[in-house]
Amino acid sequence: MKLLRVGPAGAERPALLDEEGTLRDLSALVDDVDGSLLADESALDRIRAAVAAGVLPALDAAGLRVGPPVGRIGKVVCIGLNYHGHAAETGAATPAEPVVFLKAADTVVGPDDTVLVPRRSTKTDWEVELAIVIGRTARYLETDEQALAHVAGYAVAHDVSEREFQIERGGTWDKGKNCETFNPLGPWLVTADEVPDPQTLGLRLWVNGELKQDGNTSDQIFGVAEVVRYVSQFMTLYPGDIINTGTPAGVAMGQPEPKPYLRAGDVVELEIDGLGRQRQELKDA
């Protein structure tokens, strides 16, 4: 299933995109697409049954905002330097273990919402990423099979980053990762049954129509199952939590001088095979 949330920010309603591309209203069946729904297999079965019966009312998608596909996110866990190509372009050694950092849940916005360039920013960068959406409480998982069984689905994430804040201003990476609007997510949460192998997905990103990133999750240093298993050793993952799994080569930081960092007026578009497409116009904060 392709689950999503539509409507004004803070007042989104649950919806589904059917196989014919028609937007269907889920609000008579469920309150929201969130951790409570993702952990409730009976509720998901009711949605599947309603889809099969053809009883879900259609929504007019014209002019309708698409919000983040998951509501009430508890935390966003991020994996840094997780593609061989990206590590090489930044001159970093291949990590021996996953590099883990956090983004605040309030950085998450819709897939086509405006991204704000922070005040005094000179190095705002792009990063297309595969996002894992957790469906079952996960702690101390032991095997890849257990890890994948705790995944509800996948989505497109844009891990926007301010490199000066991240690298040159001291401390940890948090200052460069948690600026307002720095995690567009969606358009859909695609359930795990529709993604049989998350290590074969193409990821692409364009800036002002120019292709900048063109990678594949097969280049990940630590795959989806290993990432979920690993993170569960250090923190409890709850239904509705998000894990951004790193970005392929092609970010601005990895390009020759003058590096083409993002500015107000730029347009970024990104997509992952089968998971949909995002488009953001940048404005000054």
ABEGO torsion letter per residue (X at the ends): XBBBBBEBBGABBBBBBBAAGBBBBAAAABABBBAAAAABAAAAAAAAAAAAAGABBBBBABGBBBBBABBGBABBBBBBGABAAAAAAAGBBBBABBBBBBBBAAABBBAABBBBBBBGBAABBBBBBBBBBBABBBBGBABAAAAAAABAEBBBBBBBBBAAAAAAAEEBAAAAAABBGABBBOABBBBAAABABAAABBBBBBBGGBBABBBBAAABABBAAAAAAAAAAABBBBBGBBBBAEBBBGBAAABBOBBBBBBBGBBBBBBBBGAEBBBBBBBBX
